Amino acid sequence: MDQPYGDYRQEAGYGLIEIRLHSVGQLFNSLDPAPFHEKDLDHDAETYIVESVRELPRALPLKLVVHVPEAERAAAEAANVKDAIQHYFDYRQWAERATLHRLLSQGRIALFIGLLFLAACMGAREIVLSFGSGPLARLIGEGLMIIGWVAMWRPVEIFLYDWWPIRRTCDVYGKIAQMPVEIRAGAEPRR
């Protein structure tokens, strides 16, 4: 069978992200005392799922397939593994959106402060240049203009570069939260 997406299989139009476990408990953080549907996922499991989604084409519908021994399948169904995974990634998406909101709010404040500082530097430059046009006045004037523009660095960085990786992560978490999760007994995932 041709594997168009590297190690990822396709089935019924879905790209499959497959995890093989010996027990359902491996999927969750063992130190988290919450019930299964509220537990944090194991860090390695979360990383594998997120990186798999990032590797596969955005437009490809995905399905998470959790392979467990036959004896563990009933436990996985009883523990609502599907709901737990979706709940976890819904929460992660909400947390990333909150991070994005805080960053953009910080960017607006930084932009306001930066513009005020730039205006003050430009005004101070004009005052310095009004006293003369000698080399010292030009040096101080140019220094004030450079300092004013440097103050704009952080807001520009936020609005041009910092927000979009967070937005991409939100999209990845949202896709994972919406993708179907299937618990399968026994069969080893093909490679």
matplotlib code that plots the C-alpha trace (Angstrom):
import matplotlib.pyplot as plt

x = [0.0, 1.3, 1.9, 1.4, 2.1, 5.2, 4.4, 0.8, -1.8, -5.0, -8.4, -11.8, -10.5, -8.9, -5.2, -4.7, -2.7, -2.1, -1.0, -0.3, -0.7, -0.4, -3.0, -5.3, -3.4, -0.4, -2.3, -2.7, -0.4, 0.0, 0.5, -2.8, -5.4, -8.4, -10.9, -10.0, -12.2, -10.4, -6.9, -3.9, -2.6, 0.9, 3.4, 4.9, 1.4, 0.4, 3.6, 3.2, -0.4, 0.4, 3.5, 1.6, -1.1, 1.5, 3.2, 0.1, -1.6, -4.0, -6.8, -6.6, -9.3, -7.7, -8.6, -6.9, -6.8, -5.8, -4.7, -5.1, -5.1, -8.6, -8.8, -8.2, -10.7, -13.7, -11.7, -10.9, -14.6, -15.6, -13.0, -14.4, -11.0, -12.5, -14.2, -11.0, -8.8, -11.3, -11.8, -8.1, -7.4, -10.5, -8.9, -5.5, -7.0, -8.8, -5.5, -3.7, -6.4, -6.1, -2.3, -2.9, -5.4, -2.9, -0.1, -2.3, -3.3, 0.3, 1.0, -1.6, -0.2, 3.4, 2.3, 0.6, 3.7, 6.1, 4.2, 4.2, 7.9, 8.6, 6.6, 8.5, 11.9, 10.9, 9.8, 13.1, 15.0, 13.3, 14.1, 17.8, 18.0, 16.4, 19.5, 21.8, 22.8, 26.3, 27.7, 26.8, 23.2, 22.9, 24.4, 22.0, 19.0, 19.8, 20.3, 16.9, 15.2, 16.9, 16.0, 12.4, 12.2, 13.9, 11.1, 8.7, 10.6, 8.5, 5.0, 6.1, 7.5, 4.3, 2.0, 4.2, 5.7, 4.8, 1.0, 0.9, 2.7, 0.2, -2.7, -1.3, -1.1, -4.7, -5.7, -3.9, -5.5, -8.9, -8.4, -7.4, -10.3, -12.7, -11.2, -12.8, -11.1, -11.4, -10.4, -9.3, -8.4, -5.5, -4.1, -0.6, -0.6, 1.1, 4.3]
y = [0.0, 3.4, 5.6, 9.2, 10.7, 8.9, 6.6, 7.7, 5.5, 6.6, 4.9, 5.9, 9.4, 10.0, 10.3, 8.1, 9.1, 5.9, 5.2, 1.8, 1.4, -1.5, 0.1, 3.1, 4.7, 5.3, 7.9, 10.1, 11.9, 9.5, 12.3, 14.0, 12.9, 14.1, 11.7, 10.4, 12.9, 15.8, 14.4, 15.9, 13.8, 12.3, 14.8, 12.3, 11.4, 15.0, 15.8, 12.9, 13.8, 17.6, 16.9, 14.4, 16.9, 19.5, 17.1, 16.1, 18.4, 20.9, 20.0, 16.3, 15.0, 13.2, 10.4, 9.4, 5.6, 4.3, 0.6, -1.2, -4.9, -6.5, -6.6, -2.8, -1.9, -2.0, 0.1, 2.6, 2.9, 3.1, 5.8, 7.9, 8.2, 9.9, 12.6, 13.0, 13.6, 16.1, 17.8, 18.1, 19.7, 22.0, 23.3, 23.6, 25.6, 27.9, 28.4, 29.3, 31.7, 33.4, 33.6, 35.2, 37.7, 38.7, 39.1, 41.3, 43.4, 43.8, 44.7, 47.5, 48.9, 48.7, 50.4, 53.2, 53.7, 53.4, 56.0, 58.4, 57.9, 58.2, 61.5, 62.8, 61.8, 63.5, 66.6, 66.6, 66.2, 69.3, 71.3, 70.2, 71.1, 74.5, 75.5, 74.8, 72.6, 71.7, 68.2, 67.8, 68.9, 66.5, 63.7, 64.2, 64.7, 61.5, 59.6, 60.8, 59.7, 56.2, 55.7, 56.7, 54.1, 51.5, 51.9, 50.7, 47.4, 45.4, 46.4, 45.7, 42.4, 41.4, 42.4, 41.0, 37.9, 36.8, 36.2, 33.8, 30.8, 31.0, 31.2, 28.1, 26.2, 27.2, 25.8, 22.6, 22.1, 22.9, 20.3, 17.7, 18.5, 18.0, 14.9, 11.5, 9.2, 5.5, 2.8, -0.4, -3.7, -5.8, -5.0, -3.6, -0.4, -1.0, 0.9]
z = [0.0, -0.9, 2.1, 0.8, 4.2, 5.4, 8.3, 8.5, 7.0, 5.4, 5.9, 4.6, 3.7, 7.1, 7.9, 10.9, 13.9, 15.7, 19.3, 20.7, 24.4, 26.9, 29.2, 29.0, 31.9, 29.7, 27.8, 30.9, 33.3, 36.2, 38.7, 37.9, 40.5, 38.4, 36.9, 33.4, 31.5, 33.3, 33.4, 31.6, 28.8, 29.2, 27.8, 25.3, 24.0, 23.7, 21.8, 19.5, 18.6, 18.2, 16.0, 13.9, 13.2, 12.3, 9.9, 8.0, 5.4, 7.0, 4.7, 5.4, 7.8, 10.7, 13.1, 16.3, 16.7, 20.1, 20.0, 23.3, 24.2, 24.1, 27.9, 28.1, 25.4, 27.8, 30.4, 27.6, 26.7, 30.4, 31.1, 28.2, 26.6, 23.5, 25.7, 27.8, 24.7, 23.2, 26.5, 27.1, 23.6, 24.0, 27.2, 25.5, 22.6, 25.2, 27.0, 23.8, 22.8, 26.1, 25.5, 22.1, 23.6, 26.3, 23.7, 21.4, 24.4, 25.4, 21.8, 21.8, 25.0, 23.7, 20.5, 22.4, 24.6, 21.6, 19.6, 22.5, 23.0, 19.3, 19.2, 22.2, 20.6, 17.3, 19.3, 21.3, 18.0, 16.5, 19.6, 19.5, 15.7, 16.4, 18.4, 15.6, 12.7, 13.8, 14.0, 17.7, 17.1, 14.2, 16.2, 19.1, 16.7, 14.8, 18.0, 19.3, 16.1, 16.2, 19.8, 19.0, 16.2, 18.3, 20.9, 18.2, 17.8, 20.3, 19.1, 15.5, 16.5, 18.2, 15.3, 12.6, 14.0, 17.5, 17.1, 14.2, 15.8, 18.7, 16.3, 14.4, 17.7, 18.5, 15.1, 15.7, 19.2, 17.7, 14.9, 17.5, 19.7, 16.8, 15.2, 15.8, 18.3, 17.9, 20.4, 18.7, 20.3, 19.6, 16.1, 15.9, 13.8, 10.4, 9.6]

ax = plt.figure().add_subplot(projection="3d")
ax.plot(x, y, z, "-o")
ax.set_aspect("equal")
plt.show()
